[in-house]
Amino acid sequence: MRRIYFLVPDIATTNRIVDDLLMAKIEERHLHVLAKRGTPLEDLPEANLLQKSDFIPAVQQGLALGGTTGLLAGLVAVVLPPASTVIAGGILLATTLAGAGVGAWLSGMVGMSIGNRRTKEFEEAIEAGHLLLLADVPADRVLEIERRVKQHLPEVEIEGTEPNIPAFP
């Protein structure tokens, strides 16, 4: 799946894009709208915390950094007495998993409090009243969807495509 970013001037145009994407068999759960706080979105699919925050990238980074730190701590524990080489594998596994878990948890908490890095460049436009539509589409349909939207609604700005998105948001 790839995420396409559409910067849309108003709610009526956003409704038309969402309807067009639904007709193109893009499920509503793959459409997310970001708007200025207090903007009534009517029946548009509003972005949730996973799209508004930096939670997913933060968890991924914390998992990697915490796992690496845990592995290094485990290696130090194996080298220092009284740890024996018989349980060295268990120590390495336990410290790596503990480090990865703690790192993912802590960075996830921080990531939830930070705005999404990818949508930061659109903050000024959103505050000016534009809406940002995020559409998660199969990678092989990106060009088709972009052409379809541009053909029906030339006033919409296609702001790019994110190379990959997590499977669960």
VOMI-510180 format. One line per field, with one value per residue (C-alpha): x, y, z; residue number from 1; residue in three letters. Coordinates in steps of 0.001 Angstrom, whole numbers, plus 524288, in hexadecimal, padded with zeros to 5 digits. Layout:
<rs>
px X;...
py Y;...
pz Z;...
nr NUM;...
rest ALA;...
</rs>
This chain:
<rs>
px 80000;8043B;7FED3;7FB3A;7FA04;7EFB2;7EEF5;7E0D7;7DB4D;7CE23;7C4D7;7BC3E;7C7F7;7CCB1;7BF54;7C025;7CDC7;7C989;7BDB0;7C656;7D001;7C4FA;7C024;7CE09;7CCA1;7D57F;7CFA1;7CBA2;7D49B;7E008;7DBEA;7DF83;7DCBA;7E4A8;7DEB1;7E040;7DB63;7CCEE;7CA0E;7BD72;7C0F8;7B2DE;7B39E;7C1CF;7CAF4;7D2D2;7E108;7E34F;7EEC4;7F735;7F671;7F767;802E6;81066;80D2B;81098;81E0E;82162;81E15;82639;831E4;8305B;82F72;83C2D;84387;83E6B;8415A;84F33;8515E;84BEC;854C8;860B7;85CBF;85B42;868C9;86E7A;8671E;86C9D;87A8A;879F2;879DD;871F0;86A35;86DDC;86E55;863F2;85967;85F9C;85576;84A86;8509C;8529C;844BF;83ECA;84643;843C0;83528;8345F;83BDB;83363;826EA;82AF2;8302C;823AB;81B0F;82285;82439;815FC;811E0;81A6C;815B7;8077D;80A2C;81121;80A1A;80C1D;81916;813AD;807FB;80FD3;8126A;803B1;800FC;80093;7F71C;7EE8C;7EE48;7EA8E;7DE6A;7E2D1;7E094;7EA90;7E54F;7EDC1;7EA3C;7F08C;7F037;7F6B7;8040E;80024;7F462;7FB39;7FC41;7EE6A;7E8D5;7F0DD;7EC71;7DE59;7DE20;7E539;7DBFE;7CFAF;7D501;7E042;7E060;7E54A;7F3E0;7FA31;80505;80C37;80C50;81210;81A5B;81444;80AD3;808F4;7FED1;7F6C4;7F31F
py 80000;80DDC;81A67;82567;83337;83C31;84A6F;84E73;85C4C;85981;84F78;84E69;84ACA;84147;83ABC;83957;8334A;829CB;825E0;82429;81BC7;8138B;81179;80D3D;802A9;808F7;8054B;81035;80AD6;80E76;81CC4;826C2;83563;83F31;84C9A;85891;8565F;8595C;85709;84F2A;84389;83EFD;830CC;83123;826D9;82E4B;82AAF;823CA;82460;81B66;824C4;83145;82D3D;827B0;81B3F;810D5;81624;818C3;80AC9;80571;80DC0;80A73;7FC00;7FC5F;804FD;7FDDC;7F087;7F4A1;7FA39;7EDE6;7E563;7ED55;7EC9F;7DDE7;7DCB0;7E450;7DB94;7CF55;7D467;7D822;7CD67;7C650;7C433;7B76D;7B428;7A9BE;7B40D;7BE47;7BC5A;7BE49;7CAA5;7D038;7CCF9;7D250;7DF2A;7E131;7DEE1;7E72B;7F232;7F192;7F193;7FCEE;80494;802A5;8063B;8128C;81797;8147C;81D16;82815;825E2;82746;834E3;8395D;83CFC;8348A;83819;835FE;83F00;84A03;85013;851A6;8585E;86622;86233;85AE2;866AF;86F0C;8669D;85C45;84DDA;84318;83631;82A28;81EC4;81182;80A6D;7FE42;8018B;7FD54;806B7;81353;81939;81504;81B8B;827F8;82925;82679;83127;83AFE;83815;83A97;84524;84CDA;856B3;84C44;84C0F;83EAA;84087;833D0;825B4;81F79;813BA;80A3A;80A37;800B0;7F636;7F92E;807B6
pz 80000;7FD3A;802FC;7F9AE;7FF20;7F934;7FD64;7FB5A;7FBE5;8024D;8080B;7FBE0;7F379;7FDDB;7FDC3;7EEF7;7EFDD;7FA78;7F262;7E65C;7EE05;7F37B;7E587;7E216;7EC83;7F6A6;803C7;80D00;81785;80E91;80D9C;817FF;81864;8203A;82245;82ACA;838AB;83982;82B1A;829B8;82130;81FD0;81B53;816B4;81C7A;826A3;828EF;835CF;83F44;836EA;82B68;8336D;83BF0;839B6;8414A;83713;83309;84144;84542;83A09;83DE1;84C46;8492D;84185;84B16;85722;85145;84DE0;85B67;861A1;85945;85D2E;86B7C;86A13;86415;86F78;8790C;87293;87326;88171;88BCF;89148;8849F;87E8A;8703F;87262;87463;86B80;860D8;86A8B;86FE6;8624D;85E40;86AC4;86A92;85C16;85D9B;869E3;86362;85739;85F41;867E1;85C3C;85450;85FE1;8639B;855D4;852D1;85E29;8590B;84B12;84F1A;8543C;847D7;83B57;82F5B;828CE;81B28;81D08;82358;81606;81433;82154;81BBB;810FD;81ABE;823DB;81816;8163C;80C92;80F42;80DDE;808D0;80B10;80246;8046B;7F762;7F1CE;7EC1B;7DE6E;7DE60;7E285;7D4D6;7D165;7DD98;7DBBF;7CD7E;7D133;7DB80;7D2BF;7C778;7CF6C;7D877;7D27F;7DDC7;7E732;7E9CC;7EA81;7F468;7F2AE;7F692;8029E;7FEB5;80825;8136A;81E8B;81C3E;8285D;828D1
nr 1;2;3;4;5;6;7;8;9;10;11;12;13;14;15;16;17;18;19;20;21;22;23;24;25;26;27;28;29;30;31;32;33;34;35;36;37;38;39;40;41;42;43;44;45;46;47;48;49;50;51;52;53;54;55;56;57;58;59;60;61;62;63;64;65;66;67;68;69;70;71;72;73;74;75;76;77;78;79;80;81;82;83;84;85;86;87;88;89;90;91;92;93;94;95;96;97;98;99;100;101;102;103;104;105;106;107;108;109;110;111;112;113;114;115;116;117;118;119;120;121;122;123;124;125;126;127;128;129;130;131;132;133;134;135;136;137;138;139;140;141;142;143;144;145;146;147;148;149;150;151;152;153;154;155;156;157;158;159;160;161;162;163;164;165;166;167;168;169
rest MET;ARG;ARG;ILE;TYR;PHE;LEU;VAL;PRO;ASP;ILE;ALA;THR;THR;ASN;ARG;ILE;VAL;ASP;ASP;LEU;LEU;MET;ALA;LYS;ILE;GLU;GLU;ARG;HIS;LEU;HIS;VAL;LEU;ALA;LYS;ARG;GLY;THR;PRO;LEU;GLU;ASP;LEU;PRO;GLU;ALA;ASN;LEU;LEU;GLN;LYS;SER;ASP;PHE;ILE;PRO;ALA;VAL;GLN;GLN;GLY;LEU;ALA;LEU;GLY;GLY;THR;THR;GLY;LEU;LEU;ALA;GLY;LEU;VAL;ALA;VAL;VAL;LEU;PRO;PRO;ALA;SER;THR;VAL;ILE;ALA;GLY;GLY;ILE;LEU;LEU;ALA;THR;THR;LEU;ALA;GLY;ALA;GLY;VAL;GLY;ALA;TRP;LEU;SER;GLY;MET;VAL;GLY;MET;SER;ILE;GLY;ASN;ARG;ARG;THR;LYS;GLU;PHE;GLU;GLU;ALA;ILE;GLU;ALA;GLY;HIS;LEU;LEU;LEU;LEU;ALA;ASP;VAL;PRO;ALA;ASP;ARG;VAL;LEU;GLU;ILE;GLU;ARG;ARG;VAL;LYS;GLN;HIS;LEU;PRO;GLU;VAL;GLU;ILE;GLU;GLY;THR;GLU;PRO;ASN;ILE;PRO;ALA;PHE;PRO
</rs>
